Amino acid sequence: MKTDTIAAIATAMSNSGIGIVRISGDEALQVADRIFVPKKGTKKVSEMDSHTIHYGYVRDGEETVDEVMLLIMKAPNSYTREDTVEIDCHGGVLVMKRLLETVLKYGARPAEPGEFTKRAFLNGRIDLSQAESVIDIINAKNDFALKSSVSQLKGAVLNKIKELRAVVIHQIAFIESALDDPEHISIDGYAEELKQITENLKNEVTGLLKSADNGRILKEGINTVIVGKPNAGKSSLMNILVGQERAIVTDIAGTTRDILEEQIQLGGISLNIIDTAGIRDTEDIVEKIGVTKSKEYLEKADLVIYVADSSTKLDENDLQIIASIQDKKAIVLLNKSDLEAVTTRDILSSKLDKTIIEFSAKENTGIQELENTIKDMFLQGEVSFNDEVYITNIRQKNALEETKKSLEMVLKSIDDGMPEDFYSIDLMNAYEELGSIIGESVGEDLVNEIFSKFCMGK
């Protein structure tokens, strides 16, 4: 298939040590022939060996644009499986733009966002889940997100989906063969066998769906809300976690009126932290709005950190908070552990069954225990990407949910004693939904939408 030749700047548009202009397509080598002059020798780029690097100059007619290194990757051994040339130039914004303009002038067209990766997908070098992992690697906000995305790029999701699809298509083929040739292929007792196979498939899909919550957290961070009554130490905790005085800390209760949001790294995990107004009954109109917002954020949180003041007795405000976090993932920080305790760990334990950590914002103690508790709570300790597959993409999650529904329909048909062709219809739906995850049964519009979210030059 003949493809036009595209080009784009593949590095950030800011001054840096080096910039890269990437060219890909049937005429990539010929475009390079027209603009590149090697420092030594007279060979054209199209005559040079693949996977070699050459020093020279990019020229626009008689004008030298820049001194460059030129990399040649001939089809099919390139990122796009097309002839590809990468020009490493000086990393000034002006020189990168000027070099790209020269490439376009001599035969290429500007690449669309994500078009290089789109071509890699369309040319069969990577599947759709791997393509999506490319943008996830670029956007990774923490170590776990990066490891998960690299695992997907290496084919973790692809291999799992292919394994499931192979089982499904084998059953479809058997049913169709039996229906076409009943004299030679018996389906006596097959329903019970298929039921067990479908149950196993459903369990596998359910396991992948369960990974999606952790996958979202790996990718986007844990939405964490700090709650407590006024002056319990919430803002002090926020400042310790952020590493700077982001929140105003005073002895005056009710200082925090608005919602403060920060993203931090805690042991390689991203926490999207929200410091809320202290929850209490108040007649102050502005503070009351802040308290209402605090309750709304608490409802939506992945994790609640409840800061309790050990130097004062639990009051109605504390009891209200305790009641609201009973069914949520929550950690209790018993603050002011450097002072004489009025509210103890035992008192709190009698009110709610949550992990309680003795904490002192003044002496900065308890943070390491908080970090370890969060990792255990959300990631069961250290995350391994050797065997586990994490679903981090909402499109993939939706396809798995549809797959599960189709498998449940197969099980219902078996239980209802329906004819075998009913099994085949729902199995085929499951097969196609799984195929959509890796790009084997998706429309052009969806492909275009996915790659439009990529950055230019990738």
C-alpha positions in Angstrom: 0.0 0.0 0.0 1.5 3.3 -1.0 1.5 6.0 1.7 2.3 9.6 1.5 5.3 10.9 3.4 4.8 12.7 6.7 7.1 14.8 8.9 6.9 16.4 12.3 9.1 17.7 15.2 9.3 14.7 17.6 10.8 16.6 20.6 9.3 19.3 22.8 9.0 22.8 21.3 11.4 24.4 23.8 15.1 25.3 23.7 17.1 22.2 24.5 20.3 20.4 23.7 18.9 18.5 20.8 15.8 18.4 18.6 14.5 15.6 16.3 12.5 15.9 13.1 11.0 12.6 12.0 10.1 11.6 8.4 8.1 8.5 7.5 6.6 7.1 4.3 7.4 5.9 0.8 9.3 9.0 -0.2 11.1 9.5 3.2 14.6 8.6 1.8 14.0 10.7 -1.4 13.1 13.7 0.7 16.2 13.3 2.7 18.2 12.9 -0.6 17.1 16.4 -1.6 18.2 18.2 1.6 21.0 16.2 3.2 24.7 16.6 2.3 27.0 14.2 4.1 30.3 15.6 5.6 32.2 12.9 3.9 31.4 10.9 0.8 28.9 11.4 -2.0 26.4 8.6 -1.3 22.7 9.5 -1.4 20.6 8.8 1.7 18.6 6.3 -0.4 21.8 4.4 -1.1 23.0 4.2 2.5 22.5 1.1 4.7 19.6 0.8 7.1 20.1 1.5 10.7 23.1 3.8 10.2 23.9 7.3 11.4 25.5 10.0 9.2 27.0 13.3 10.0 26.4 16.2 7.6 24.3 19.3 6.8 20.7 20.0 5.9 20.5 22.5 3.1 17.7 24.4 1.5 19.2 25.0 -2.0 22.5 26.9 -1.3 21.6 27.8 2.3 22.8 25.6 5.1 20.0 25.2 7.6 21.8 23.2 10.3 24.6 20.8 11.1 22.9 17.4 11.9 23.1 13.7 12.5 20.8 11.7 10.2 19.4 8.3 11.2 18.1 5.8 8.5 15.6 3.0 9.2 14.4 1.3 6.2 11.1 -0.6 5.9 9.9 -2.8 7.5 12.4 -2.5 10.4 11.2 0.9 11.7 8.6 2.2 14.2 6.0 2.7 11.4 7.2 -0.3 9.2 7.8 2.4 6.6 11.0 4.0 5.4 11.9 6.4 8.2 14.5 9.1 8.6 15.2 11.0 11.8 17.2 14.2 11.8 18.9 15.2 15.0 19.5 18.9 15.0 20.3 21.6 17.5 17.5 22.0 19.9 16.5 25.6 19.4 12.9 26.3 18.6 13.7 28.4 15.5 16.1 25.9 14.0 13.7 23.0 14.5 10.9 24.9 12.8 13.2 25.9 10.0 14.4 22.4 9.5 10.8 21.1 9.4 9.8 23.7 6.9 12.7 22.5 4.7 11.5 18.9 4.9 8.0 19.9 4.0 9.2 22.1 1.2 11.0 19.1 -0.4 8.2 16.6 -0.5 6.7 15.7 2.9 3.4 16.9 4.5 2.8 17.8 8.2 1.9 14.7 10.3 -1.3 14.7 12.2 -1.2 14.1 16.0 -0.3 10.5 16.7 0.1 9.7 13.0 3.4 7.9 13.3 1.9 5.5 16.0 -1.3 5.2 14.0 0.8 3.9 11.0 2.6 1.5 13.3 -0.9 0.2 14.3 -2.3 0.1 10.8 0.9 -1.6 9.5 0.6 -4.3 12.1 3.7 -3.5 14.1 1.7 -2.9 17.3 -1.9 -3.6 18.4 -4.3 -1.0 19.7 -3.6 -1.7 23.4 0.1 -1.2 22.8 -0.6 2.0 20.8 -2.6 3.4 23.7 0.2 2.5 26.1 2.5 4.8 24.1 0.6 7.8 25.1 0.2 6.5 28.7 4.0 6.2 28.9 4.3 9.9 27.8 1.7 11.0 30.3 2.8 8.7 33.2 2.7 10.6 36.5 4.4 8.0 38.8 6.6 4.9 38.8 3.7 2.4 38.9 1.9 4.1 35.9 5.1 4.0 33.9 5.8 0.3 34.7 2.2 -0.6 33.8 2.3 1.3 30.5 5.7 -0.3 29.6 4.2 -3.7 30.5 1.3 -3.0 28.1 3.7 -1.8 25.4 5.6 -5.1 25.7 2.3 -6.9 25.0 0.9 -7.9 28.4 -2.7 -6.9 27.4 -2.3 -8.2 23.9 -1.1 -11.6 24.9 -3.9 -12.0 27.5 -6.6 -11.0 25.1 -5.2 -13.2 22.3 -5.3 -16.1 24.8 -8.9 -15.5 25.7 -9.9 -15.0 22.1 -8.3 -18.3 21.1 -10.5 -20.2 23.6 -13.6 -18.4 22.4 -13.0 -18.9 18.7 -12.2 -22.6 19.2 -15.6 -23.1 20.8 -17.4 -21.1 18.0 -15.6 -23.2 15.3 -16.6 -26.4 17.1 -20.3 -25.4 17.3 -20.4 -24.3 13.7 -18.7 -27.5 12.5 -21.1 -29.7 14.6 -24.1 -27.8 13.2 -22.8 -28.2 9.6 -21.8 -31.9 10.0 -23.9 -33.5 12.7 -23.3 -37.0 11.4 -19.6 -36.9 12.2 -19.4 -34.4 15.1 -21.4 -35.1 18.1 -22.5 -32.4 20.6 -23.9 -34.8 23.2 -22.9 -33.5 26.6 -21.2 -30.5 25.0 -23.4 -27.9 26.8 -21.9 -28.9 30.2 -18.4 -28.8 28.9 -19.0 -25.3 27.3 -20.6 -24.1 30.6 -17.3 -24.9 32.5 -15.2 -23.2 29.8 -17.5 -20.1 29.7 -17.4 -19.9 33.5 -13.6 -20.0 33.4 -13.6 -17.3 30.7 -16.0 -15.2 32.8 -13.7 -15.5 35.8 -10.7 -14.4 33.7 -12.6 -11.3 32.4 -13.8 -10.5 35.9 -10.3 -10.6 37.2 -9.2 -8.1 34.5 -12.2 -5.8 35.4 -11.1 -5.9 39.0 -7.7 -4.7 38.0 -9.3 -1.6 36.3 -9.8 0.2 39.6 -6.1 -0.3 40.5 -5.3 0.5 36.9 -7.0 3.8 37.1 -5.2 4.6 40.4 -1.9 3.6 38.8 -2.6 5.9 35.9 -4.3 8.9 37.4 -3.5 8.8 41.1 -5.5 8.1 44.3 -8.1 10.8 44.9 -7.4 11.5 48.5 -9.4 13.8 50.8 -8.1 15.0 54.2 -11.0 15.5 56.6 -11.3 16.4 60.3 -12.8 19.0 62.5 -11.3 22.5 62.5 -7.7 22.9 64.0 -7.1 19.1 64.0 -4.0 19.4 61.9 -5.3 18.9 58.3 -3.5 21.8 56.8 -0.2 20.9 58.6 -0.5 17.4 57.2 -1.1 18.9 53.7 2.0 21.0 54.0 4.2 18.1 55.2 3.0 15.9 52.3 3.4 18.7 49.7 6.8 19.8 51.1 5.9 23.5 51.3 3.5 25.8 53.1 0.6 25.4 50.7 -2.1 25.8 53.3 -2.4 28.5 56.0 -1.8 27.0 59.5 -3.0 28.9 62.5 -4.4 28.2 65.9 -7.7 29.8 64.8 -10.3 27.1 64.0 -11.9 27.4 60.5 -9.0 29.1 58.8 -9.3 26.8 55.7 -12.5 28.0 54.0 -11.8 26.8 50.4 -10.6 23.5 48.9 -6.9 23.1 48.3 -5.7 20.6 45.7 -2.2 19.2 45.1 -0.7 16.1 43.4 2.2 14.5 45.3 4.3 11.4 45.0 4.3 9.1 48.0 6.4 6.0 47.6 6.0 6.0 43.8 2.2 6.4 44.0 0.4 9.6 42.9 -1.9 11.1 45.5 -4.4 13.7 44.3 -4.7 15.4 47.7 -7.6 17.7 48.6 -7.4 19.6 51.9 -10.9 20.4 52.9 -12.5 22.9 55.3 -12.9 21.6 58.8 -16.2 19.8 59.2 -18.3 21.3 61.9 -21.6 23.1 62.5 -21.2 26.8 61.8 -23.2 29.9 61.2 -20.5 31.5 59.1 -21.9 31.5 55.5 -18.5 31.2 53.8 -17.3 28.5 56.1 -20.6 26.6 55.7 -20.1 26.5 51.9 -16.6 25.1 52.5 -18.0 22.4 54.9 -20.6 21.4 52.2 -17.9 21.1 49.6 -15.8 19.0 52.0 -18.7 16.5 52.4 -19.2 16.3 48.6 -15.5 15.5 48.1 -15.5 13.0 50.8 -18.3 11.0 49.1 -16.3 10.8 45.8 -12.9 10.0 47.4 -10.8 6.8 46.7 -9.2 7.4 50.1 -10.1 9.4 53.1 -7.4 10.5 55.6 -9.3 11.5 58.8 -7.1 13.7 61.1 -8.3 13.3 64.7 -6.9 15.6 67.5 -5.6 13.4 70.3 -5.3 16.4 72.7 -9.1 17.0 72.7 -12.2 14.8 73.3 -14.2 13.5 70.4 -17.2 15.7 69.8 -20.3 15.7 67.6 -18.2 16.9 64.6 -15.9 13.9 65.0 -18.8 11.5 65.4 -20.3 12.9 62.2 -17.1 12.3 60.3 -16.7 8.8 61.7 -20.2 7.9 60.6 -19.5 9.1 57.1 -16.3 7.1 56.6 -17.5 3.7 58.0 -18.0 2.3 54.5 -15.0 4.0 52.8 -11.3 3.3 52.4 -10.0 5.4 55.2 -7.0 5.9 57.4 -7.1 7.7 60.8 -4.2 9.9 61.7 -4.2 10.5 65.5 -2.5 13.8 65.4 -0.6 15.7 68.2 0.8 12.5 69.5 3.6 14.6 71.1 1.0 16.0 73.6 -0.8 14.2 76.4 -3.5 12.1 74.9 -7.2 12.7 75.7 -8.5 10.8 72.7 -6.6 7.5 72.6 -6.2 4.8 69.9 -8.4 2.5 72.0 -11.2 5.1 72.1 -11.1 5.5 68.3 -10.9 1.8 67.7 -14.1 1.4 69.6 -15.8 3.8 67.2 -14.6 2.5 63.8 -12.6 -0.4 62.3 -9.9 1.5 60.4 -6.1 1.6 60.5 -5.1 4.2 63.1 -1.6 5.8 62.9 -0.2 7.9 65.7 1.0 11.1 64.0 2.6 14.4 64.9 2.6 17.2 62.4 4.9 19.1 64.8 7.6 16.4 64.9 6.8 15.0 61.4 6.3 11.4 62.6 4.0 8.8 61.1 4.5 9.7 57.5 6.4 6.5 56.6 3.7 4.3 58.2 1.0 6.3 56.3 2.9 5.6 53.0 3.2 1.9 53.7 -0.5 1.6 54.7 -1.6 3.3 51.5 0.5 1.0 49.4 -0.9 -2.1 51.2 -4.5 -0.8 50.9 -4.5 -0.1 47.2 -1.7 -2.1 45.7 -1.3 -5.0 48.1 2.3 -3.9 48.7 4.7 -3.8 45.8 3.1 -4.2 42.3 4.6 -6.8 40.0 4.1 -6.5 36.3 5.6 -9.9 35.4 2.4 -11.9 35.6 -0.4 -9.5 36.3 -2.2 -7.5 33.7 -3.6 -4.1 34.7 -6.4 -2.5 32.7 -5.8 1.3 32.8 -7.9 2.4 29.9 -11.7 3.1 30.1 -12.3 2.0 26.5 -10.7 -1.4 27.3 -12.7 -1.7 30.5 -16.0 -1.0 28.7 -15.1 -3.7 26.1 -14.5 -6.2 28.9 -17.8 -5.3 30.6 -19.6 -6.1 27.3 -17.6 -9.3 27.0 -18.7 -10.4 30.4 -22.4 -9.7 29.5 -22.0 -11.8 26.4 -20.5 -14.7 28.4 -23.3 -14.4 30.9 -25.8 -14.7 28.0 -24.1 -17.9 26.9 -24.4 -19.3 30.4 -28.1 -18.3 30.5 -28.8 -20.0 27.1 -27.1 -23.2 28.4 -29.2 -23.2 31.6 -32.4 -22.5 29.6 -31.6 -25.4 27.2 -31.5 -23.2 24.1 -30.1 -24.5 20.8 -26.4 -24.5 20.2 -26.6 -21.7 17.6 -27.6 -19.3 20.4 -24.3 -20.1 22.1 -22.4 -19.2 19.0 -24.1 -15.8 18.6 -23.1 -14.6 22.1 -19.7 -16.2 21.9 -19.1 -14.2 18.7 -20.1 -11.0 20.4 -17.6 -11.8 23.2 -14.9 -12.5 20.6 -15.5 -9.2 18.8 -15.5 -7.2 22.0 -12.2 -8.7 23.0 -11.0 -7.9 19.5 -11.9 -4.3 19.9 -9.4 -4.0 22.8 -6.4 -4.9 20.5 -7.9 -3.2 17.5 -9.0 -6.2 15.4 -12.7 -5.1 15.2 -12.8 -1.3 15.4 -14.1 1.3 13.0 -12.0 4.0 11.4 -13.8 6.7 13.4 -12.7 5.2 16.7 -9.1 4.7 15.5 -9.0 8.4 14.4 -10.4 9.5 17.8 -7.8 7.5 19.7 -4.8 8.8 17.8 -6.1 12.4 17.8 -5.2 12.5 21.5 -1.6 11.9 20.9 1.0 14.6 20.8 2.5 15.9 17.5 5.4 13.9 16.3 4.4 10.6 18.0 
